[in-house]
């Protein structure tokens, strides 16, 4: 252990030449505050990206069709497209759909357990699908039943009202009926547009909404209907494993056979849709990594620079101590302890700055609160950084011959 006789000179040296030490401590504090919050944000973003959508992501894709011919029959074309796509070998299921999970664009509504205005409501994403929607989306029906073919309706642009039956996610069921189990939720009536009743006939395990930043991401409902307005149709196709890319081309060619009547576009795998939605998160993670590496490198070099400066400035002192019998280990320890004290001051200040910055991010950007475990882990990392950065100059100081160090120039 370091004795009192050795600690005294270190403290006195720091108090006499405190400018450099204070600057390094401040640099450590600022770096610690930024790096720990960056690590926290990266962890949050990775958790968001890792969320399961509920869809068979690797084997699903979307494609859309928009008719422009004057005699284009939308309903007839839609029904024939579904039959033709379903007949392609390797297609597990296909459905029409108004929006794609995690895509960033879709429909939302509010549901109530009681009829009337000013009643408590719960927001939900709305997916309009047919009887094949559950299989195409690869979600699991955990209670109740699926839609029947004869209850699928066509929604045109002027149509009002909603279908009688709906299927909801278990997350939405938990929000609306927290005291009931899923079997008891089936058969319950909920209200849309304040007074219009709909009956819950089934509950699925999971399906994310289109908006990845929404705090009700898992709230979704399936409505049994085809969109039949504007001559636009969007198809969501699920394939056998490993066949997606080939079937994507087949479906595109199939729909494009009537290119003189309609425009075929929007061919994207679900993975591509998901990657586009999370691209900002990915970019933020990359930027934060660059910032972290840059700041840590600058801080490490600052510590090395201060230590090297102190070695050169105190060569006579080092030589005197060596001449009086101080070992190389004692000289190394002197600089290591000195750096440890500077780093500790910076870490204590950095902890306060870290929490202050996190509180600002929470209030301004609605981020989560940082786990306090980041602070001791960060302290350990910065202590190690300081010790590693000063070790080279400390070795150099200990290797200086006493005669050369005490020589007057």
C-alpha positions as CSV (number, residue, x, y, z in Angstrom):
1,X,0.0,0.0,0.0
2,X,1.0,3.6,-0.6
3,X,2.4,5.1,2.6
4,X,1.6,8.5,4.0
5,X,5.2,9.7,3.2
6,X,4.5,9.0,-0.5
7,X,0.9,10.4,-0.5
8,X,2.0,13.7,0.8
9,X,4.3,14.7,-2.1
10,X,1.5,13.6,-4.6
11,X,-1.1,15.9,-2.9
12,X,1.3,18.8,-2.6
13,X,2.4,18.4,-6.3
14,X,-1.3,18.4,-7.4
15,X,-2.2,21.5,-5.4
16,X,0.9,23.4,-6.7
17,X,0.2,22.5,-10.3
18,X,-3.6,22.0,-10.4
19,X,-4.5,23.5,-13.7
20,X,-3.5,20.5,-15.8
21,X,-5.0,18.1,-13.3
22,X,-8.3,20.0,-13.2
23,X,-8.5,20.2,-17.0
24,X,-7.9,16.4,-17.3
25,X,-10.5,15.7,-14.5
26,X,-13.0,17.9,-16.3
27,X,-12.3,16.2,-19.6
28,X,-12.9,12.8,-17.9
29,X,-16.1,14.1,-16.4
30,X,-17.5,15.4,-19.7
31,X,-16.4,12.3,-21.5
32,X,-18.0,10.0,-18.9
33,X,-21.3,11.9,-19.0
34,X,-21.5,11.7,-22.8
35,X,-20.2,8.1,-23.1
36,X,-22.4,6.6,-20.5
37,X,-25.5,8.3,-21.9
38,X,-24.5,7.2,-25.3
39,X,-24.1,3.6,-24.2
40,X,-27.5,3.9,-22.5
41,X,-29.1,5.3,-25.7
42,X,-27.4,2.6,-27.8
43,X,-28.8,-0.1,-25.5
44,X,-32.3,1.4,-25.7
45,X,-32.1,1.6,-29.5
46,X,-30.9,-2.0,-29.8
47,X,-33.7,-3.2,-27.6
48,X,-36.2,-1.4,-29.8
49,X,-34.7,-2.9,-33.0
50,X,-34.7,-6.4,-31.4
51,X,-38.5,-6.3,-30.7
52,X,-40.4,-9.1,-32.3
53,X,-43.0,-7.8,-34.8
54,X,-45.2,-11.0,-34.6
55,X,-44.8,-11.5,-38.4
56,X,-42.8,-14.2,-40.2
57,X,-40.3,-11.6,-41.1
58,X,-37.9,-13.8,-43.2
59,X,-40.6,-15.2,-45.4
60,X,-43.1,-12.4,-46.0
61,X,-43.4,-9.5,-48.5
62,X,-45.8,-6.9,-49.8
63,X,-46.8,-5.8,-53.3
64,X,-49.4,-3.3,-54.4
65,X,-51.6,-2.7,-57.5
66,X,-53.3,0.4,-58.7
67,X,-55.7,0.3,-61.6
68,X,-55.8,3.1,-64.1
69,X,-57.8,1.8,-67.1
70,X,-61.3,3.3,-67.5
71,X,-62.9,-0.2,-67.4
72,X,-60.7,-1.5,-64.5
73,X,-62.9,-3.7,-62.3
74,X,-61.2,-3.5,-58.9
75,X,-63.2,-6.1,-57.0
76,X,-63.0,-8.7,-59.7
77,X,-59.3,-8.1,-60.1
78,X,-58.6,-8.3,-56.4
79,X,-60.4,-11.7,-56.1
80,X,-58.6,-13.1,-59.2
81,X,-55.2,-11.8,-57.9
82,X,-55.7,-13.6,-54.6
83,X,-56.6,-16.9,-56.4
84,X,-53.6,-16.6,-58.7
85,X,-51.1,-15.8,-56.0
86,X,-52.5,-18.5,-53.7
87,X,-52.0,-21.0,-56.5
88,X,-48.2,-20.4,-56.8
89,X,-46.3,-23.3,-55.3
90,X,-44.6,-22.2,-52.1
91,X,-47.1,-19.6,-51.1
92,X,-48.4,-20.3,-47.6
93,X,-51.0,-17.6,-47.5
94,X,-51.9,-14.2,-49.0
95,X,-54.3,-11.5,-47.8
96,X,-55.2,-8.0,-48.7
97,X,-54.1,-5.5,-46.1
98,X,-54.4,-1.7,-45.6
99,X,-51.0,-1.3,-43.8
100,X,-47.8,-3.1,-42.9
101,X,-46.6,-3.6,-39.4
102,X,-43.6,-1.4,-38.5
103,X,-43.9,0.5,-41.8
104,X,-44.6,3.9,-40.3
105,X,-47.9,4.4,-42.1
106,X,-51.3,3.0,-41.2
107,X,-54.7,3.4,-39.6
108,X,-55.5,3.9,-35.9
109,X,-58.7,4.2,-34.0
110,X,-59.8,4.3,-30.3
111,X,-61.9,1.6,-28.7
112,X,-64.1,2.0,-25.6
113,X,-65.6,-0.6,-23.2
114,X,-68.5,1.7,-22.7
115,X,-70.7,3.5,-25.2
116,X,-70.8,7.3,-25.3
117,X,-68.5,10.3,-25.4
118,X,-66.0,11.2,-22.7
119,X,-65.5,7.5,-21.8
120,X,-62.1,6.0,-21.3
121,X,-60.6,4.8,-24.6
122,X,-57.6,2.8,-25.8
123,X,-55.8,3.5,-29.0
124,X,-55.2,0.6,-31.5
125,X,-53.7,0.1,-34.9
126,X,-56.3,-1.2,-37.4
127,X,-55.4,-3.9,-40.0
128,X,-58.0,-4.7,-42.6
129,X,-57.6,-8.3,-43.7
130,X,-59.6,-11.3,-45.0
131,X,-60.0,-14.7,-43.5
132,X,-56.4,-15.6,-44.5
133,X,-55.0,-12.7,-42.6
134,X,-54.0,-14.6,-39.5
135,X,-52.1,-17.2,-41.5
136,X,-50.5,-14.7,-43.8
137,X,-49.3,-12.6,-40.9
138,X,-48.2,-15.8,-39.1
139,X,-49.8,-14.8,-35.8
140,X,-51.2,-17.3,-33.4
141,X,-54.9,-17.3,-32.4
142,X,-54.8,-17.9,-28.7
143,X,-58.5,-17.6,-27.9
144,X,-61.7,-17.5,-29.9
145,X,-62.1,-18.0,-33.6
146,X,-61.0,-16.6,-37.0
147,X,-63.2,-14.7,-39.4
148,X,-65.3,-16.7,-41.8
149,X,-65.2,-16.1,-45.5
150,X,-68.7,-14.8,-45.8
151,X,-68.2,-12.0,-43.2
152,X,-65.4,-10.3,-45.3
153,X,-66.8,-7.1,-46.7
154,X,-65.6,-4.5,-49.2
155,X,-64.9,-1.0,-47.9
156,X,-65.2,1.7,-50.4
157,X,-64.2,5.3,-49.9
158,X,-67.6,6.6,-48.9
159,X,-68.7,3.7,-46.7
160,X,-69.4,4.4,-43.1
161,X,-69.5,2.0,-40.2
162,X,-67.4,-0.9,-39.1
163,X,-67.8,-4.7,-39.3
164,X,-69.6,-6.5,-36.5
165,X,-66.7,-8.7,-35.4
166,X,-63.0,-8.0,-34.7
167,X,-59.9,-9.8,-33.5
168,X,-57.5,-8.1,-31.2
169,X,-54.0,-8.7,-29.8
170,X,-53.5,-9.9,-26.2
171,X,-51.8,-6.5,-25.4
172,X,-55.0,-4.7,-26.4
173,X,-57.1,-7.1,-24.5
174,X,-54.9,-6.5,-21.4
175,X,-55.4,-2.7,-21.8
176,X,-59.1,-2.9,-22.1
177,X,-60.0,-5.8,-19.8
178,X,-57.1,-6.1,-17.4
179,X,-59.1,-8.2,-14.9
180,X,-60.2,-10.8,-17.3
181,X,-58.4,-13.8,-18.9
182,X,-58.4,-14.1,-22.7
183,X,-61.2,-16.6,-22.9
184,X,-63.4,-14.3,-21.0
185,X,-62.5,-11.3,-23.3
186,X,-63.8,-13.3,-26.3
187,X,-67.5,-12.3,-26.8
188,X,-67.1,-8.9,-25.1
189,X,-68.5,-5.8,-26.9
190,X,-66.3,-2.7,-27.5
191,X,-67.3,0.6,-29.1
192,X,-65.7,2.5,-31.9
193,X,-66.6,6.1,-32.8
194,X,-68.1,6.4,-29.4
195,X,-71.3,4.4,-29.9
196,X,-70.8,1.8,-32.7
197,X,-70.6,-1.7,-31.1
198,X,-68.2,-4.5,-32.3
199,X,-67.8,-7.9,-30.8
200,X,-64.4,-9.5,-30.0
201,X,-64.4,-13.0,-31.5
202,X,-60.7,-13.8,-31.2
203,X,-57.4,-12.9,-29.6
204,X,-54.0,-13.2,-31.3
205,X,-50.7,-13.4,-29.5
206,X,-48.8,-10.5,-31.0
207,X,-48.8,-8.0,-33.9
208,X,-47.1,-4.7,-33.8
209,X,-48.6,-1.5,-35.0
210,X,-47.0,0.4,-38.0
211,X,-45.5,3.1,-35.8
212,X,-42.3,1.9,-34.1
213,X,-42.1,4.9,-31.7
214,X,-45.7,4.5,-30.4
215,X,-46.0,3.5,-26.7
216,X,-48.9,1.2,-27.6
217,X,-46.9,-0.7,-30.2
218,X,-48.5,-4.0,-29.4
219,X,-52.1,-2.8,-29.6
220,X,-53.7,-3.9,-32.8
221,X,-57.0,-5.2,-34.1
222,X,-58.0,-7.1,-37.3
223,X,-61.1,-6.0,-39.2
224,X,-62.6,-8.4,-41.7
225,X,-62.7,-6.3,-44.9
226,X,-61.0,-5.5,-48.2
227,X,-60.1,-2.0,-49.1
228,X,-62.0,-1.3,-52.4
229,X,-61.5,2.4,-53.0
230,X,-59.2,4.2,-55.5
231,X,-58.6,1.0,-57.4
232,X,-55.7,0.3,-55.0
233,X,-54.9,-3.1,-53.5
234,X,-52.0,-4.1,-51.2
235,X,-51.2,-7.8,-50.9
236,X,-49.3,-9.4,-48.0
237,X,-47.8,-12.7,-48.9
238,X,-46.2,-15.4,-46.7
239,X,-44.1,-18.1,-48.3
240,X,-42.4,-21.4,-47.4
241,X,-39.0,-20.9,-45.8
242,X,-36.3,-20.0,-48.3
243,X,-38.7,-19.3,-51.2
244,X,-39.6,-15.7,-50.6
245,X,-37.2,-14.0,-53.1
246,X,-38.2,-16.4,-56.0
247,X,-41.9,-16.0,-55.3
248,X,-41.6,-12.2,-55.1
249,X,-40.5,-12.2,-58.7
250,X,-43.3,-14.6,-59.7
251,X,-45.9,-12.5,-58.1
252,X,-44.6,-9.3,-59.7
253,X,-44.6,-11.0,-63.1
254,X,-48.1,-12.3,-62.5
255,X,-49.6,-8.9,-61.6
256,X,-47.6,-7.2,-64.4
257,X,-49.3,-9.2,-67.1
258,X,-52.1,-6.6,-67.1
259,X,-49.7,-3.7,-67.2
260,X,-51.9,-1.9,-69.7
261,X,-54.6,-1.7,-67.0
262,X,-52.7,-1.1,-63.7
263,X,-49.5,-0.1,-62.1
264,X,-47.6,-2.7,-60.0
265,X,-45.3,-1.3,-57.4
266,X,-44.2,-1.5,-53.7
267,X,-42.6,-4.9,-54.0
268,X,-40.6,-5.2,-50.7
269,X,-39.7,-7.9,-48.3
270,X,-40.9,-7.4,-44.8
271,X,-37.2,-7.3,-43.7
272,X,-36.7,-4.4,-46.0
273,X,-39.7,-2.6,-44.6
274,X,-38.4,-3.1,-41.1
275,X,-34.9,-2.0,-42.0
276,X,-36.2,1.2,-43.5
277,X,-38.3,2.0,-40.4
278,X,-35.3,1.4,-38.0
279,X,-32.7,3.1,-40.3
280,X,-32.7,6.2,-38.1
281,X,-32.0,4.1,-35.0
282,X,-29.2,2.3,-36.8
283,X,-27.7,5.6,-38.0
284,X,-27.9,7.0,-34.4
285,X,-26.1,4.0,-33.1
286,X,-23.3,4.3,-35.6
287,X,-22.9,8.1,-34.9
288,X,-22.9,7.5,-31.1
289,X,-20.2,4.8,-31.5
290,X,-18.0,7.2,-33.5
291,X,-18.6,9.9,-30.8
292,X,-17.7,7.5,-28.0
293,X,-14.5,6.3,-29.6
294,X,-13.4,9.8,-30.5
295,X,-14.0,11.1,-27.0
296,X,-12.4,8.2,-25.3
297,X,-9.3,8.5,-27.6
298,X,-9.0,12.2,-26.9
299,X,-9.3,11.7,-23.2
300,X,-6.8,8.9,-23.2
301,X,-4.3,11.0,-25.2
302,X,-4.9,13.9,-22.8
303,X,-4.0,11.7,-19.8
304,X,-0.9,10.5,-21.7
305,X,0.0,14.1,-22.5
306,X,-0.4,15.4,-18.9
307,X,1.6,12.4,-17.5
308,X,4.4,13.0,-20.1
309,X,4.5,16.7,-19.3
310,X,4.8,15.9,-15.6
311,X,7.6,13.4,-16.2
312,X,9.6,15.9,-18.2
313,X,8.9,18.7,-15.7
314,X,9.9,16.6,-12.7
315,X,12.9,14.8,-14.1
316,X,15.1,16.3,-11.4
317,X,12.7,15.3,-8.7
318,X,12.5,11.8,-10.2
319,X,16.3,11.6,-10.4
320,X,16.7,12.7,-6.8
321,X,14.3,10.1,-5.6
322,X,16.1,7.4,-7.6
323,X,19.4,8.6,-6.2
324,X,18.0,8.3,-2.7
325,X,17.0,4.7,-3.3
326,X,13.5,4.8,-4.8
327,X,12.9,1.7,-6.9
328,X,11.4,1.8,-10.4
329,X,8.2,0.2,-9.0
330,X,7.9,3.1,-6.5
331,X,8.3,5.7,-9.3
332,X,5.7,3.9,-11.4
333,X,3.3,3.7,-8.5
334,X,3.8,7.4,-7.8
335,X,2.4,8.4,-11.2
336,X,-0.2,5.7,-11.2
337,X,-1.6,6.9,-7.9
338,X,-1.4,10.5,-9.0
339,X,-3.5,9.7,-12.0
340,X,-5.9,7.6,-9.9
341,X,-6.6,10.6,-7.8
342,X,-7.2,12.9,-10.8
343,X,-9.4,10.3,-12.4
344,X,-11.4,9.8,-9.3
345,X,-12.1,13.5,-9.0
346,X,-13.2,13.4,-12.7
347,X,-15.4,10.3,-12.1
348,X,-17.2,11.8,-9.1
349,X,-17.9,15.0,-11.1
350,X,-18.8,12.8,-14.2
351,X,-21.4,10.8,-12.2
352,X,-23.2,14.0,-11.3
353,X,-23.0,15.3,-14.9
354,X,-24.1,11.9,-16.2
355,X,-27.3,11.9,-14.2
356,X,-27.9,15.6,-15.0
357,X,-27.6,14.9,-18.7
358,X,-29.8,11.9,-18.5
359,X,-32.5,13.9,-16.7
360,X,-32.3,16.5,-19.5
361,X,-32.7,13.8,-22.1
362,X,-35.6,12.3,-20.3
363,X,-37.5,15.6,-20.1
364,X,-36.7,16.8,-23.6
365,X,-36.6,13.7,-25.7
366,X,-38.7,11.4,-23.5
367,X,-36.0,8.8,-23.2
368,X,-36.0,6.2,-20.3
369,X,-34.2,6.8,-17.1
370,X,-30.7,5.4,-16.9
371,X,-30.1,2.4,-14.6
372,X,-27.8,3.4,-11.8
373,X,-25.6,0.4,-12.5
374,X,-24.1,2.3,-15.4
375,X,-22.3,4.6,-12.9
376,X,-20.1,2.0,-11.1
377,X,-19.4,0.2,-14.4
378,X,-18.4,3.5,-16.0
379,X,-16.2,4.4,-13.1
380,X,-14.3,1.1,-13.4
381,X,-13.9,1.6,-17.1
382,X,-12.5,5.2,-16.7
383,X,-10.2,4.1,-13.8
384,X,-8.8,1.4,-16.1
385,X,-8.5,3.9,-19.0
386,X,-6.6,6.3,-16.7
387,X,-4.2,3.6,-15.5
388,X,-3.5,2.3,-19.0
389,X,-3.0,5.8,-20.4
390,X,-0.5,6.8,-17.6
391,X,1.4,3.4,-17.6
392,X,3.6,4.2,-20.5
393,X,4.8,7.6,-19.2
394,X,5.3,6.1,-15.8
395,X,7.5,3.4,-17.2
396,X,9.5,6.1,-19.0
397,X,9.9,8.0,-15.8
398,X,11.1,5.0,-13.9
399,X,13.6,4.2,-16.6
400,X,15.3,7.6,-16.5
401,X,18.9,7.2,-15.1
402,X,19.4,9.3,-11.9
403,X,22.5,11.0,-13.3
404,X,20.7,12.1,-16.5
405,X,17.6,13.2,-14.5
406,X,19.6,15.4,-12.1
407,X,21.9,16.9,-14.7
408,X,21.6,20.7,-14.9
409,X,21.3,22.0,-18.4
